[in-house]
Amino acid sequence: MTLVVTPDVAVVGGGPAGLIAAEVLSAAGLSVAVFERMPTLGRKFLMAGRGGLNLTHSEDFERFVARYGDAAPVLRPMLEAFTPADLVAWAGGLGQAIFVGSSGRVFPTALKASPLLRAWIARLEGQGVALNLRSAWTGWNPAGDLTFDTPDGPRRVRPRATILALGGASWSRLGSDGAWAPWLGARGAAVTPFRPANVGFTVGWTEVFRERFSGSPLKNVALSFEGRTSRGDALAAGYGLEGGAVYALSAALRDAVEARGSATLEIDLRPDIPLAPLTARLSRPRGGQSLSSWLRKAAHLSPVEIGLLREAHGLALPVAPDALAAAIKAAPIVLTGTQGLERAISCAGGLSFEALDGLELKAAPGVFVAGEMLDWEAPTGGYLLQACFATGVAAARQALTVLSAHPGESRDPS
């Protein structure tokens, strides 16, 4: 086995958290080597680019932080130290113009990830970062060295510090498979089991609805569950419901389905029209029109929305205008299951913050952790990437502080 003599810092994982950590560390003058098991860097980052690369969100910071739920208190100082404005400025420094969409989401003008990633890799190479691809981390050997399987055979690396940024357990085909969990667990680090996040839910559609409307969008709806409301778009999938408006509530819905076996999601199909004006529209003379035609014209419901209304309330919809309007404003849909990690955009679970001193593993001094390895979750909308960047920056800065206090020493994780 070849001993690779010694970068100051080894970064294991070539996604956003790992690459931004490498950038911060190399900019400070340290020698940095990145190890990525896939053939290319940033595969999940490029996948995010297919949706326009929603980097972050422009909303009020307090509202922004609250999106991280139970993890908000521990993530807050990291998000304050690398804010959405800092992420926008960073992208601008790589030549990527930014715009804010009507929903407040922040995107590069190019609406894709590849130009930004190319510029980023060029910057890292210019700062002397060694990029090692097809290098799969296999843990530590008894001497405390990092071990890797590579196309050239096994390698071991003995850095002064290590940044682990290996991702969670969603999108395994892009490199995040959670295989690291047993290795950290064996060192006594608490790892919460992975669960799907930003994921769709099973609905027992009738066969007629499934055949007619599978893949049909639900535009500008409001979804409510246990006092929380999400506005946006959803999709009637063959198995049930998915989409951004669903994902914003997915943590609470998932927990309810796991605890009780089902959860009832209430859908307002016309959130921009209050109940009284909608009732007035439906009180106009209907003439000889069928109910479906009348709903399309008077309430501007699409065929899939009318179908969903019948799924929620039954084929015999209310006739009275006030009752029909109320049905449109509150269509209950019972969710009976959560789609698995293989269909999830992200995941909950991972390394417990209680296993860390800041972002340094208590059980392995000199090993710092960042990104989706950590036990946090957030909805889509820029929150996922922002926290990956912020934790990567925080891990790198903490590593710099530790290394500066121990110049020339290797922090032995064993």
Beta strands, then each sheet from edge to edge (+ up, - down):
strand 1: 2-4
strand 2: 9-12
strand 3: 32-35
strand 4: 56-57
strand 5: 98-100
strand 6: 105-108
strand 7: 130-132
strand 8: 136-140
strand 9: 146-150
strand 10: 153-157
strand 11: 161-164
strand 12: 191-197
strand 13: 201-203
strand 14: 216-225
strand 15: 228-236
strand 16: 240-242
strand 17: 263-268
strand 18: 331-338
strand 19: 346-351
strand 20: 356-357
strand 21: 360-361
strand 22: 367-369
sheet 1: 1+ 10+ 9- 8+
sheet 2: 7+ 3+ 2+ 11+ 22+
sheet 3: 4+ 6- 5+
sheet 4: 12+ 19-
sheet 5: 13+ 16- 15+ 14- 17+ 18- 13+
sheet 6: 20+ 21-
end
